[in-house]
Amino acid sequence: LNTEDKKGEGSQQVTRCFCFHLTKVTGDLDDCACDVETIDGFNNEQLFPKLQTLLESDYFRFYKANLNKPCPFWTDSSHCGLRDCVVQPCSPVSSHFISFSQSAESNEQLSECEKTQHLGAVDVSLSDETREALLQWNKHDDEAERFCVVDDEESPDSQYVDLLLNPERFTGYRGPEDWRIWTSIYEENCFKAVHDTSVISASDNNFGQCVEKRAFYRLISGLHASINIHLSARYLLEDSWFQKKWGHNVSEFRKRFDSELTAGEGPKRLRNLYFLYLIELRALAKALPFFQQPSFRLYTGRPEEDQKHKELLLQILQLARSFPLHFDETSLFAGDEKEAAKLKDDIRLAFLNISRIMDCVGCFKCRLWGKLQTQGLGTALKILFSERQIEALPTSSGRRPSFQLSRQEIVSLLNAFGRISTSVRELKNFRSLLAEEG
């Protein structure tokens, strides 16, 4: 919306209507004995500040990823965000036999391409001291017992990335490639037929799905909503030669979540975000016994600091456990044993497929955060599916544990939940901004 539109009476009415729709994302959540207001208060006032402090620590700020892995599903990626990343660059435009107006248009396209390339690039710079410390961390982790091998951890093309230097925000990555990623995830992996491919639906109650498949779909929809909130909250508002200004773009947020502009899907997407929050919060609470083990350390080679951060982590997990209206995961896979086993395997394979689709994302920064959040959600599901193993964790260091989490899984689990927690916090900010416009 331009300035003149915002001043118009009709536009003010649209703003008031959307603000009304957003404030109506309230009350009980489907498949849960919880409500939006309880989550808002718990997250924004209690959990969010502690979690942000923890995620700024060295253990959680470095994530290992292979950003050069080829897409296993299609090969015609040509998005300009990958020009500096060993991926096919934007096609050069011939300067022969074109008119002046065509040349101007081409130059504009190249300028936009270069802008997207810059915004989507990943800063992989690390100091010599940090590189040496990471080698020591690897040595410590390799000496520990490992039961889960993550592909990116073992790849020689993987490298550590400082997440604080590479925040999740608007990169300019959009259009057919972005649409193909999400369409592939929804249509091929979410047990749901999408009849109208022009609208990705967040509604899941009309297809007679069992609770497990419905829950899995809502998790993916919630992840999608969270990513869109971050892109709207850290939008490039001003880009000049002397400064870049990032901030909240209310119009972008409205475009993604306004009920009228999304065929009624926007509020449903936001409710799915809250559902995802509950699932990952429950996983953190269930994982508390693992992190309470005396042998567990947030190892960075600085004992006092490591112990301080472990204590903060345990405070956060105890706080997660104290949440009064947790999702009841016993409702999942509670039917016929054979059918439940097949459902669990179906979901595992679908999630594995989504993980592989992340290697097709054409923007490095988007790929980085997509990989991290996908692995974090996968780790949360692993925890919820491993309740018996967690309950059977040995009380002494002499016995071999049947449940283990790698450093990579721990970093992705907490950072992924940090993204969801931040999204819930940003919704409060957008409510205020929309109210001011109204």
C-alpha positions as CSV (number, residue, x, y, z in Angstrom):
1,L,0.0,0.0,0.0
2,N,1.3,3.4,-0.9
3,T,1.1,6.5,1.3
4,E,-2.0,7.9,-0.4
5,D,-3.8,4.5,0.0
6,K,-3.0,4.5,3.7
7,K,-4.6,7.9,4.1
8,G,-7.8,6.8,2.4
9,E,-10.9,5.8,4.3
10,G,-11.3,2.5,2.4
11,S,-7.7,1.5,3.3
12,Q,-8.3,2.3,7.0
13,Q,-11.3,0.0,6.9
14,V,-9.2,-2.8,5.4
15,T,-6.5,-2.3,8.1
16,R,-9.1,-2.3,10.9
17,C,-10.6,-5.5,9.5
18,F,-7.3,-7.3,9.3
19,C,-6.3,-6.1,12.8
20,F,-9.7,-7.6,13.9
21,H,-8.9,-10.9,12.2
22,L,-5.4,-11.1,13.8
23,T,-6.8,-10.4,17.3
24,K,-9.3,-13.2,16.6
25,V,-6.4,-15.7,16.5
26,T,-7.4,-16.6,20.0
27,G,-8.9,-19.3,22.1
28,D,-8.4,-23.1,22.0
29,L,-6.2,-24.8,19.4
30,D,-7.4,-27.9,17.5
31,D,-6.0,-31.2,18.8
32,C,-4.7,-29.4,21.9
33,A,-6.0,-28.6,25.4
34,C,-4.4,-25.2,25.1
35,D,-5.2,-21.6,24.0
36,V,-3.3,-18.8,22.3
37,E,-3.4,-16.4,25.2
38,T,-1.7,-18.9,27.6
39,I,1.1,-19.4,25.1
40,D,1.5,-15.6,24.5
41,G,1.9,-14.8,28.1
42,F,4.2,-17.8,28.9
43,N,6.5,-17.2,25.9
44,N,6.7,-13.4,25.9
45,E,7.0,-12.8,29.6
46,Q,8.9,-15.9,30.8
47,L,10.7,-18.0,28.3
48,F,11.7,-15.8,25.4
49,P,14.3,-13.6,27.3
50,K,16.1,-16.5,28.8
51,L,16.2,-18.4,25.5
52,Q,17.7,-15.5,23.6
53,T,20.5,-15.2,26.1
54,L,21.3,-18.9,25.8
55,L,21.3,-18.8,22.0
56,E,23.9,-16.0,22.0
57,S,26.4,-18.3,23.7
58,D,29.2,-19.9,21.7
59,Y,27.8,-23.5,22.0
60,F,24.6,-22.5,20.3
61,R,25.8,-19.8,17.8
62,F,27.8,-22.1,15.6
63,Y,26.0,-24.6,13.3
64,K,27.6,-27.0,10.8
65,A,26.0,-27.2,7.4
66,N,26.8,-28.3,3.9
67,L,25.4,-25.5,1.7
68,N,26.9,-26.9,-1.5
69,K,25.0,-30.2,-1.6
70,P,23.2,-30.5,-5.0
71,C,19.4,-30.7,-5.2
72,P,18.4,-34.3,-5.6
73,F,15.1,-33.6,-7.3
74,W,15.7,-31.0,-10.1
75,T,18.7,-29.4,-11.7
76,D,17.5,-26.3,-13.4
77,S,18.0,-23.9,-10.5
78,S,19.3,-20.6,-11.7
79,H,18.4,-18.2,-8.9
80,C,20.9,-15.3,-8.7
81,G,21.2,-15.8,-4.9
82,L,23.6,-18.6,-5.7
83,R,26.0,-16.9,-8.0
84,D,28.7,-16.9,-5.4
85,C,28.0,-20.4,-4.2
86,V,29.1,-22.9,-6.9
87,V,25.6,-23.0,-8.4
88,Q,24.5,-21.9,-11.9
89,P,24.4,-18.1,-11.9
90,C,22.0,-15.8,-13.5
91,S,22.1,-16.2,-17.3
92,P,24.1,-13.4,-19.0
93,V,22.2,-11.1,-21.2
94,S,23.7,-10.5,-24.6
95,S,24.3,-6.8,-25.5
96,H,24.0,-7.4,-29.2
97,F,20.9,-6.5,-31.3
98,I,18.8,-5.1,-28.4
99,S,17.2,-1.7,-28.2
100,F,18.1,0.9,-25.5
101,S,14.8,0.2,-23.7
102,Q,15.6,-3.6,-23.6
103,S,19.1,-2.8,-22.3
104,A,17.7,-0.7,-19.5
105,E,15.3,-3.5,-18.6
106,S,18.1,-6.0,-18.6
107,N,20.3,-3.8,-16.4
108,E,17.5,-3.5,-14.0
109,Q,17.1,-7.3,-13.8
110,L,20.8,-7.7,-13.3
111,S,20.8,-5.1,-10.5
112,E,18.0,-6.9,-8.8
113,C,19.9,-10.2,-9.2
114,E,23.1,-8.7,-7.7
115,K,21.0,-7.3,-4.8
116,T,19.5,-10.7,-4.1
117,Q,22.9,-12.4,-4.4
118,H,24.2,-10.1,-1.7
119,L,21.3,-10.4,0.7
120,G,21.2,-14.2,0.4
121,A,24.9,-14.8,0.8
122,V,26.2,-16.5,4.0
123,D,29.0,-14.9,6.0
124,V,31.3,-17.8,6.8
125,S,34.1,-15.7,8.3
126,L,35.6,-17.1,11.5
127,S,38.6,-15.9,13.5
128,D,41.6,-18.2,13.8
129,E,40.9,-18.5,17.5
130,T,37.3,-19.6,16.8
131,R,38.5,-22.2,14.2
132,E,40.9,-23.7,16.7
133,A,38.2,-23.8,19.3
134,L,35.9,-25.6,17.0
135,L,38.5,-28.2,16.2
136,Q,38.8,-28.9,19.9
137,W,35.0,-29.2,20.2
138,N,35.0,-31.7,17.4
139,K,37.7,-33.8,19.1
140,H,35.6,-33.8,22.3
141,D,32.4,-34.8,20.5
142,D,34.2,-37.5,18.5
143,E,35.3,-39.1,21.7
144,A,31.8,-39.3,23.0
145,E,29.4,-42.2,22.1
146,R,27.4,-41.4,19.0
147,F,24.2,-43.0,17.9
148,C,22.9,-40.6,15.3
149,V,24.9,-39.6,12.2
150,V,23.8,-36.4,10.5
151,D,24.8,-36.2,6.9
152,D,26.0,-32.6,7.0
153,E,28.2,-33.3,10.0
154,E,30.2,-36.0,8.1
155,S,30.5,-34.2,4.7
156,P,33.9,-32.8,3.9
157,D,32.1,-29.8,2.2
158,S,30.4,-28.8,5.5
159,Q,31.6,-25.7,7.4
160,Y,30.6,-24.0,10.6
161,V,28.5,-20.9,10.3
162,D,28.1,-18.2,12.9
163,L,24.3,-17.8,13.2
164,L,24.6,-14.4,14.8
165,L,26.3,-13.1,11.7
166,N,23.7,-14.6,9.5
167,P,20.3,-13.8,10.9
168,E,17.1,-15.1,9.3
169,R,15.5,-12.2,7.5
170,F,14.4,-10.9,4.1
171,T,16.8,-11.9,1.3
172,G,14.8,-11.2,-1.9
173,Y,14.3,-14.9,-2.5
174,R,10.8,-15.3,-4.0
175,G,9.0,-16.2,-7.2
176,P,8.8,-19.5,-9.0
177,E,11.7,-21.2,-7.2
178,D,10.4,-20.3,-3.8
179,W,6.9,-21.5,-4.8
180,R,8.3,-24.8,-6.1
181,I,10.0,-25.5,-2.8
182,W,6.9,-25.1,-0.7
183,T,4.6,-26.7,-3.3
184,S,6.8,-29.8,-3.3
185,I,6.8,-29.9,0.5
186,Y,3.0,-29.5,0.8
187,E,1.9,-31.7,-2.1
188,E,4.4,-34.5,-1.9
189,N,5.0,-34.8,1.8
190,C,2.0,-33.7,3.8
191,F,-0.6,-36.4,3.1
192,K,-2.9,-33.8,1.7
193,A,-4.4,-33.1,-1.7
194,V,-4.1,-29.5,-2.7
195,H,-6.7,-28.8,-5.3
196,D,-6.0,-25.2,-6.0
197,T,-2.2,-24.8,-6.5
198,S,-2.6,-21.0,-6.5
199,V,-3.3,-21.1,-2.7
200,I,-1.4,-23.2,-0.3
201,S,-4.0,-24.2,2.3
202,A,-3.4,-24.2,6.0
203,S,-6.8,-26.0,6.6
204,D,-6.6,-29.7,7.3
205,N,-10.0,-30.7,8.6
206,N,-11.8,-31.5,5.4
207,F,-9.9,-34.5,4.2
208,G,-10.7,-37.0,7.0
209,Q,-7.1,-37.3,8.1
210,C,-6.1,-39.2,11.2
211,V,-4.7,-37.1,14.0
212,E,-1.0,-38.1,13.2
213,K,-1.1,-37.0,9.6
214,R,-3.1,-33.9,10.5
215,A,-0.5,-33.0,13.2
216,F,2.4,-33.5,10.8
217,Y,0.8,-31.2,8.2
218,R,0.1,-28.6,10.8
219,L,3.8,-28.7,11.9
220,I,4.9,-27.9,8.3
221,S,2.3,-25.2,7.9
222,G,3.4,-23.7,11.3
223,L,7.1,-23.7,10.2
224,H,6.1,-22.0,6.9
225,A,4.2,-19.3,8.9
226,S,7.1,-18.8,11.3
227,I,9.5,-18.2,8.4
228,N,7.1,-15.7,6.8
229,I,6.8,-13.8,10.1
230,H,10.6,-13.5,10.3
231,L,10.9,-12.2,6.7
232,S,8.2,-9.6,7.5
233,A,9.7,-8.6,10.8
234,R,13.3,-8.2,9.5
235,Y,12.5,-6.7,6.1
236,L,14.9,-4.5,4.1
237,L,13.1,-1.2,4.3
238,E,15.9,1.0,3.0
239,D,19.0,0.0,0.9
240,S,21.3,2.9,0.1
241,W,25.1,3.1,-0.5
242,F,25.7,4.3,3.1
243,Q,23.2,2.2,5.1
244,K,20.7,-0.7,5.2
245,K,17.6,-0.4,7.4
246,W,15.8,-3.5,8.5
247,G,12.5,-3.5,10.3
248,H,8.8,-4.5,10.4
249,N,7.0,-4.4,7.0
250,V,3.3,-4.4,7.9
251,S,2.2,-4.6,4.3
252,E,4.3,-7.7,3.7
253,F,2.9,-9.3,6.9
254,R,-0.7,-8.4,5.8
255,K,-0.1,-10.0,2.4
256,R,0.9,-13.3,4.0
257,F,-1.7,-13.4,6.8
258,D,-4.7,-11.2,6.0
259,S,-7.7,-13.4,5.9
260,E,-9.1,-11.6,2.9
261,L,-5.9,-11.6,0.9
262,T,-5.2,-15.3,1.6
263,A,-8.6,-16.8,0.9
264,G,-9.1,-17.2,4.7
265,E,-5.9,-19.1,5.2
266,G,-3.9,-16.5,7.1
267,P,-5.4,-16.9,10.6
268,K,-5.2,-20.7,10.2
269,R,-1.5,-20.5,9.4
270,L,-1.0,-18.5,12.6
271,R,-2.8,-21.1,14.6
272,N,-0.6,-23.8,13.1
273,L,2.4,-21.7,14.3
274,Y,1.1,-22.0,17.9
275,F,0.6,-25.8,17.4
276,L,4.2,-26.1,16.3
277,Y,5.2,-24.1,19.4
278,L,3.5,-26.6,21.6
279,I,5.1,-29.6,19.9
280,E,8.6,-28.3,20.2
281,L,8.0,-27.0,23.8
282,R,6.8,-30.5,24.7
283,A,9.9,-32.0,23.3
284,L,12.1,-29.7,25.3
285,A,10.3,-30.7,28.5
286,K,10.6,-34.4,27.7
287,A,14.3,-34.1,27.0
288,L,15.1,-32.6,30.5
289,P,16.4,-36.0,31.9
290,F,18.9,-36.2,29.1
291,F,20.4,-32.8,29.8
292,Q,20.3,-33.4,33.6
293,Q,22.8,-36.2,33.3
294,P,26.0,-35.3,35.2
295,S,28.1,-36.4,32.2
296,F,26.4,-34.0,29.8
297,R,28.3,-30.8,29.1
298,L,27.8,-27.9,26.7
299,Y,31.5,-28.2,25.9
300,T,33.4,-25.2,24.5
301,G,36.6,-25.8,26.5
302,R,35.8,-23.1,29.1
303,P,34.6,-25.1,32.2
304,E,33.1,-22.2,34.2
305,E,31.3,-20.7,31.2
306,D,30.1,-24.2,30.1
307,Q,28.6,-24.9,33.5
308,K,26.9,-21.5,33.6
309,H,25.3,-22.1,30.3
310,K,24.2,-25.7,31.3
311,E,22.5,-24.2,34.3
312,L,20.7,-21.7,32.1
313,L,19.7,-24.5,29.7
314,L,18.3,-26.5,32.6
315,Q,16.3,-23.4,33.9
316,I,14.8,-23.1,30.4
317,L,13.9,-26.8,30.3
318,Q,12.4,-26.7,33.8
319,L,10.4,-23.7,32.7
320,A,9.2,-25.6,29.7
321,R,8.2,-28.5,31.9
322,S,6.2,-26.2,34.1
323,F,4.0,-25.1,31.3
324,P,0.4,-25.9,32.4
325,L,-1.2,-27.0,29.1
326,H,1.2,-29.2,27.2
327,F,0.4,-31.1,24.0
328,D,-0.5,-34.7,24.8
329,E,1.6,-36.8,22.5
330,T,0.0,-40.0,23.8
331,S,-2.8,-39.3,21.3
332,L,-0.4,-40.0,18.5
333,F,0.1,-43.6,17.4
334,A,-2.3,-44.9,20.0
335,G,-4.4,-47.2,17.8
336,D,-3.6,-50.6,16.2
337,E,0.0,-51.4,16.8
338,K,0.8,-52.4,13.1
339,E,-1.1,-49.4,11.8
340,A,0.7,-47.1,14.2
341,A,4.1,-48.4,13.2
342,K,3.3,-47.8,9.6
343,L,2.1,-44.3,10.3
344,K,5.3,-43.5,12.2
345,D,7.4,-44.8,9.3
346,D,5.4,-42.8,6.8
347,I,6.0,-39.7,8.8
348,R,9.7,-40.5,9.2
349,L,10.1,-40.9,5.4
350,A,8.1,-37.8,4.6
351,F,10.2,-35.8,7.0
352,L,13.4,-37.2,5.5
353,N,12.1,-36.1,2.1
354,I,11.5,-32.6,3.3
355,S,15.0,-32.5,4.7
356,R,16.4,-33.3,1.2
357,I,14.2,-30.7,-0.4
358,M,16.0,-28.1,1.7
359,D,19.1,-28.8,-0.5
360,C,17.0,-27.3,-3.4
361,V,16.5,-23.9,-1.8
362,G,18.2,-21.4,-4.1
363,C,19.3,-18.9,-1.5
364,F,22.2,-19.7,0.8
365,K,20.8,-17.9,3.9
366,C,17.4,-19.4,3.3
367,R,18.9,-22.9,2.9
368,L,20.9,-22.5,6.1
369,W,17.9,-21.6,8.2
370,G,15.7,-24.1,6.4
371,K,18.2,-26.9,7.2
372,L,18.6,-25.9,10.8
373,Q,14.8,-25.6,11.5
374,T,14.0,-28.8,9.7
375,Q,16.6,-30.7,11.7
376,G,15.4,-29.0,14.9
377,L,11.9,-30.1,14.2
378,G,13.1,-33.6,13.4
379,T,15.0,-33.7,16.6
380,A,11.9,-32.7,18.5
381,L,10.0,-35.5,16.9
382,K,12.8,-37.9,17.7
383,I,12.5,-36.9,21.4
384,L,8.7,-37.4,21.4
385,F,9.1,-40.8,19.8
386,S,11.8,-41.9,22.3
387,E,10.0,-41.5,25.6
388,R,10.8,-45.0,26.8
389,Q,14.5,-44.6,26.0
390,I,14.7,-41.3,27.8
391,E,13.0,-42.7,30.8
392,A,15.5,-45.6,30.8
393,L,18.6,-43.3,30.8
394,P,21.2,-44.7,33.2
395,T,21.7,-42.9,36.5
396,S,25.4,-43.7,36.5
397,S,28.1,-43.1,33.8
398,G,29.0,-46.8,33.7
399,R,26.0,-47.9,31.6
400,R,25.6,-47.3,27.9
401,P,22.6,-44.9,27.2
402,S,20.1,-46.0,24.7
403,F,19.2,-42.4,23.8
404,Q,21.6,-39.8,22.6
405,L,21.6,-36.4,21.0
406,S,24.6,-35.0,19.0
407,R,25.8,-31.5,19.3
408,Q,24.3,-30.8,15.9
409,E,20.9,-32.0,17.1
410,I,21.1,-30.0,20.3
411,V,22.1,-26.8,18.5
412,S,19.3,-27.2,15.9
413,L,16.7,-28.1,18.5
414,L,17.2,-25.0,20.6
415,N,17.7,-22.6,17.7
416,A,14.7,-23.9,15.9
417,F,12.6,-23.4,19.0
418,G,14.2,-20.0,19.3
419,R,12.8,-19.1,15.8
420,I,9.3,-20.2,16.8
421,S,9.5,-18.3,20.1
422,T,10.6,-15.2,18.3
423,S,7.7,-15.6,15.9
424,V,5.2,-15.6,18.7
425,R,6.9,-12.6,20.2
426,E,6.8,-10.8,16.8
427,L,3.1,-11.4,16.5
428,K,2.7,-9.1,19.6
429,N,4.7,-6.4,17.7
430,F,2.6,-6.7,14.6
431,R,-0.6,-6.5,16.6
432,S,0.6,-3.2,18.0
433,L,1.7,-1.9,14.6
434,L,-1.7,-2.9,13.0
435,A,-3.6,-1.2,15.8
436,E,-1.6,2.0,15.3
437,E,-2.5,2.0,11.5
438,G,-6.1,1.4,12.4
